């Protein structure tokens, strides 16, 4: 797999080099961690992890994202938020970690630590280990203009080439589950991912990207997260060096 096709992402030719934009304040302060939860509405051990992600989203120093996978759909309930590309992202992580198979609920912290998402103590330990309390080293700055989302990425160092991953999420989704392992539940999901793609590559220099605001608003009702993520020699996702999250403007 080529580096630009890692994660099953679709190249999005909107990047333009420029000075680092310093005018924006993301909704999450410069984070210490990105937490990706791989979950399913058909998984009976996932509700605890879903609730934990909601708590992490309130911390203010974590970019929390829920990637719903589709491989449990055959058990009697088709996950309404699942996307095959979410499953592929998890499989790429599984290959990178050397795991024998994928599972739910799985939490990946900063692209470098994986832990069972239904074990809060283990998740908290992973967060402490991820950056030892320090913010992610590469600054990512997000802001809206009247017609654009502006993404500024600062200069820095990485052990490998890094992709700019643009993630669209809804603020919240409440789902009444009528079949499968969680039947009878109305489950609340925080920051479910609706789509993601590549915004190009970051090679250590400051960079600015602009995206049409109407395109951003079409893809989600919540907002956007941007990750600067290393790609290893096999084209698999690696350590996340920078991240930020921003919600849509009020009334947008």
N, C-alpha and C positions, 0 to 999 in steps of 0.2 A: 504493500500500500504506500503511495506517495505521501509526503509530509502534508501537502495541502489537502489531501483527501482524508486525513485522520479524523476520527470521530464520525465519519459519514457526513461531513459538513459540506454545505454548498457555498462555493466561493461567492463573495458579494463585493463587486468591484466598485467600492465607494471610498476607499482609503485615499487620503492625500497627505503627503508629508508636510509638516509645518512646525511652528513653534509650539511648545507645550502650553495648552490652554489652562490657565490658573484661576479662572473666574467662577468656577462652579463649586457647589457644595453637595456631594451625594447624600442620599437619605441615610446611608450607613457611614459613620465616620471611618477613616482609613482602617480597614478591617485587619484583625489578626488571623482570620480564617475564612475560608469558603467551605460550607458544609453542603454536600450533595447527598440527598436521600433518594435511594432507589426503592420504590414502594409499589404496592398494588392494592386496589380495592378488594381483590379476591384473596388476600393474604391475611390469615387470622391473627398473626403476630405483628402486623403492621400498625394497627391503630395507636399503640403506645409510642411507636417511633414517629408517627404523624404528629401526635401531640407534642412530642419533644422538639420536633422541628419548629413548631409554632412558638415554643418557648425561646428557642435559639434566635428566631427571627426578631424577637423583642429586645435582644441584648444590646444592640447598637454597635457591636464590634464584629458581627458575623454576617456574611452574605449567605443566606439560607435558601436553598432551592430544592424543590421536589420533582424528581424525574419518575413519572409513572411508567411502569413496564408492562408489556402485553403477554408475557409467557404463562401467566396464570389464568388467562381468559377462558381456557377450556374447562376450568373447574366449575363453571355454572354462572359466572358473572363476568361480563366484558367491562373492563375498566374504562370509564368514560373519559379519562384524562390521559390514557396511555398512548404512546407513539412508538412505532418500531425503531425510530432513530434513538429513542431513550434506551431501549434494550441494547442497541448496538454500542452506545456509549458505555454502558455497564459492561458489556462483553469485552470491550477494549481495555477497560480498567482491569477486568479479571485476568486477561492475558498479561497485562503489565505487572500485576501483583503475583502472578504465577498460581492463581487459584484454579482448582479443578472445574469449578462451575460457578454460575451466578446464583444469587440468593436474595431474598427479601426478608426483613428490611436491612439493607446495607447502607451505611453512611461512609462516604469518602471525604476526608478532611484534607484540604489543600492539595488534592490530587496525589497525595503521597502516603496516606494512612487509611486503611480500611478497617471498619469495626462494625459489629452487629448493632443495628440501629435501635433495637429494643432494650439495650443495656445502657442506661443513662450514665452510670459511673465510668464505663469504658469510653463512651463518647466524650465525657468531660476530660478524661485522661488524655485522649487523643488530641483534644483542643489544646491542652497544656503543652503537650509534646510538639505540636505542629510548629509553633513559632516561639515557644517559651515566653509568651506574653508580649512579644514584639509585633508591631504591625508588619504586614506584607511589604517587602522591600521596594517594589516598583509602584510608584504612585499612579493611580488611575483617577481621572477627574471627569465628571459627567455634568452636562447642563443642557437646558433647552433654550433655543431661540424661538422666534415666532414660527419658523418653518423647519427647524432642524434639531436633531439631537447631536450635540458636540461631544466627542470622546477625545480626551487628552491623555496621552500616556507618557510618563516621564522616562528619563534615561536611567539605565541600570545595567546589571550584569545577570546573565543566566548561564547555566551549565550546558544548555542546548538551545537550538532555535525554538522560538515560542510562537504559538498561534494566538491571535486575538479572537476570542470566542464571545459572540454576542448572543445573549440568552433573553428571551421574552417570557414573562411570567404574568399570571393573573394574581391579584392580591389574595383572593380566597375563593374556594369553591366548596359549596355544601352539596353533598350527594346522598340521596336516599338509596340505599342498597337493598334490593328486594330478593336477591338470589345469592347463592354461594356461601362461603364461610362466614361472611359478615352480614348476612341477611337480617333485616330488621333494624339495622343501624342507619342513622343519618350522620354521616361523617364529614367533618370540616377539614379541608386541606388548605394549608398556607403556602403561598408562592408556588403553585403548580406550574411547571414549565409548559409553555404552549409551542415553542419553536426555538431552535438555535442554529447558528451558522457561523462560518468563518468571516471575519472582517479583514483578513490578510495576515501577514506575519510581522512580528516585532523582533528586531535584531539589536536591541540595546540603545537605540537612539530615541530621543523624544519625537513624538509623532502625534498628529491630529487627524481624526476622521470625522466626517459629517454624514448624517443619515437623514433623509427626508422624514419629517415628523409624521406625516400622514401614513407612511409605511410602518413606522413604529407603532402607531395607534391601532392600525389594522391587525397587528399580530398579537396583541394582548390588551387586557383591560387593566393591568396592574402597572407594569413598568419594564425596565431593562436592567440586566446585570451584564457587566463586561469583565471577562477573565483574561489574564495574560498567562498562558499555560505552555510550559515546555512540552516539546514532542521528542520522544526518544528516537534512536536510530532505526527502530522498526516502525516508526510512524504512529506510536501509541501515546496516549495522553500521559503527562508526567506532572511534575510539581507546578503548582500555581504560584506565580511570583507577584501578581498584583490583581486587584479586583475592586469593583465599586458597583453600587446599585442605586438606581434612581426610579422614582415613581412618576407616573404621568402628572402633568400639571393639573391642578384642580379645574374641573369643568371640561377637561379635554376628552 
